[in-house]
Amino acid sequence: MHLSRFPRVHLAHLSTPLEPMKRLSSELGIELWIKRDDCTGMSTGGNKTRKLEFLMGEALEQGADMVMTQGATQSNHARQTAAFAAKLGVKCHILLEDRTGYDNANYNGNGNVLLDHLHGATTEKFPGGHDMVAEMEAAAEKKRAEGHTVYVIPGGGSNPTGALGYVNCAMELVGQANDSGLKIDRIVHATGSSGTQAGLVAGLCAMNAQIPVLGIGTRAPQPKQEQMVYDLACKTVEKLGCPGVVRREDVMANTEYVGEGYGLPTESGIEAIRMFAELEGLLLDPVYSAKGAAGLVDLARKGVFKNERVVFLHTGGAVGLFGYDFSFDHSDRWVTV
Ligand SMILES: *Cc1c(COP(=O)(O)O)cnc(C)c1O
C-alpha cells in the first residue's frame, strides 16, 4: 500500500518493537508477543499517535489554526491530540464528557487531564450522556465565527483518515513478522471507538495477510461494536482504493470484559494490570488495555488460543493510571524487613 499518497506528519517513533513475552507466555500457556504501540511517542505514546499522524496531516493541509476533539475525562486521545497541536503550533480545544461520575481529584485533574493542560489545550466539561458530536459542531461553529480555521477530529480519531494509521501498523507488523520468519496466528487488542481494529483489518485484508484479529470491547455490546468496526473498515479500504476486500466475518469482537461500563475498572482488568506489571514490567491502563488484556488472559486460560502464537497489540494508556490510583490497594507493599 502506498500510504504516502495521503497527507501525514511524521512524528511517531516507528517501527514500534515486537517483543516476546517469556514470563507471560509460560503463565498463560501460549506463545505471546507484544506489539509495543504504547511506545509510539507524543506525550508518552499510545495508539492515537498513528492516527493523529494522518489526521493532523490533513488538518495542516486544510490550513487549520485550531483543532477540536472530544472524549471522556481521562481520554488518551485528547492528551495525544493536545501534544500534536503543541508540536505543530495550532490551538487545541477539547470537550470532555463525564462518563463515570467520579468525584475524585485525581480522576478530574491528574493523569491525562493534567497533560492536556500542560500541552496548552483548553478543556470544557459536559455531563455524561450528552450529544457530544452536536456539542463539538456547535463549538467549532462558534470558533469559526471568531475567524479560526477549525479542524474537527472525531472521538478517538476514528474515521477513515485516522484508520490509515492502523493500516500503517498492519504493514509494519507483517513486515516485522516476515523479516524474522515469525508466523502470527492471531492479533488481540482492546477496541473502543473502532479506528484501531478497522485500520488493522483493512490493512491486513488489503494485503491478504490472513491473520485473524480479535477486538476486546471496552464499551459497546458485540453487535454494535462489530458493526462500527466493519463499517469503518469498509470505508477505509474504499479510501485505499480497494473496496470490498473486507468481509463481515473478518471483524470479530468479544465484549464480555466491559464490566459495568466504559471507564469503570473491572476486577479482571485490575488483575491483568498487576500481572503484566509484575511479570513483564509493563504498564496497562484500566479503561482499555487492561480490559483487552483481561480478555486475552481469560481466553488463553480457557484454551481458546491453544498452540497459537498470539500478538497482543499494546495500545498504551498508562497515563490514565494516575487518574485511577484509587482503584488499587497497594498498602501491602509497605513492609518492614
Ligand atoms: C483509544 C484507545 C483504545 C481503543 O482504540 P479505538 O481505535 O478507539 O478502538 C485502546 N487502548 C487505548 C489505551 C486507547 O487510548
The ligand as an SDF file (V2000), in Angstrom:
LIG
                    3D

 15 15  0  0  0  0  0  0  0  0999 V2000
   -8.4680    4.7390   22.3290 C   0  0  0  0  0  0  0  0  0  0  0  0
   -7.7990    3.5790   22.9420 C   0  0  0  0  0  0  0  0  0  0  0  0
   -8.1100    2.2530   22.5550 C   0  0  0  0  0  0  0  0  0  0  0  0
   -9.1980    1.9140   21.5850 C   0  0  0  0  0  0  0  0  0  0  0  0
   -8.8630    2.2200   20.2640 O   0  0  0  0  0  0  0  0  0  0  0  0
  -10.0200    2.6070   19.2450 P   0  0  0  0  0  0  0  0  0  0  0  0
   -9.3310    2.9200   17.9980 O   0  0  0  0  0  0  0  0  0  0  0  0
  -10.7510    3.7720   19.8500 O   0  0  0  0  0  0  0  0  0  0  0  0
  -10.9340    1.4330   19.1200 O   0  0  0  0  0  0  0  0  0  0  0  0
   -7.3950    1.2190   23.1330 C   0  0  0  0  0  0  0  0  0  0  0  0
   -6.4480    1.4590   24.0550 N   0  0  0  0  0  0  0  0  0  0  0  0
   -6.1340    2.6940   24.4660 C   0  0  0  0  0  0  0  0  0  0  0  0
   -5.0980    2.8570   25.5110 C   0  0  0  0  0  0  0  0  0  0  0  0
   -6.8020    3.7990   23.9250 C   0  0  0  0  0  0  0  0  0  0  0  0
   -6.4920    5.0290   24.3610 O   0  0  0  0  0  0  0  0  0  0  0  0
  1  2  1  0
  2  3  1  0
  2 14  2  0
  3  4  1  0
  3 10  2  0
  4  5  1  0
  5  6  1  0
  6  7  2  0
  6  8  1  0
  6  9  1  0
 10 11  1  0
 11 12  2  0
 12 13  1  0
 12 14  1  0
 14 15  1  0
M  END
$$$$
